[in-house]
């Protein structure tokens, strides 16, 4: 571990805690309305997502924005959806079909069954704790999505769409050289204009 990474990690942890407290303070009604608004924006304003035969999504935990309204819309237009499982090797995605039972995983996650084959999505709906207008994100600290994006990118381009509430925006994420900016960022207020270098 590089010597500079400890203060940076502490700074990210502090930002994460502050932003998640703001997210936790949102009412259940605001969270439900936000999830619907995000789904409509993504379906209506990110046409390249429709080209992905398999979209990696996630099942919400705690006060996270709920991607299930978006998943329903993806199914409605004939797209397949994969959900992640946390393993020692990183995130493994397996197809999930509407109504299929999920199993309890680590970190309180709901995950697809282990007997389903691993698949590689070409687009990812990415959860996050905080984001900025450069498309950088702070995750939950374990680096699972950074590793998954890097691994999946070896097969070809991966479209990344971050979703969150507007209260999760910060001025600047302390990004590291290996951090990859998101292609799109969407909140309940619509698409966030990203200034990507």
Secondary structure, DSSP 8 states (H G I E B T S, - for coil): --TTHHHHHHHHHHHHHHHHHHHHTS-HHHHHHHHHHHHHHHHHH-GGGGG-SEEEE----TT---THHHHHHHHHTT-EEEEEEEETTEEEEEEE-TT---EE-GGG-EE--TTS-EE--SEEEE--SEE-TTS-EE-SSS-HHHHHHHHHHTTS--EEEEE--GGGB-S-----TT----SEEEETTEE------
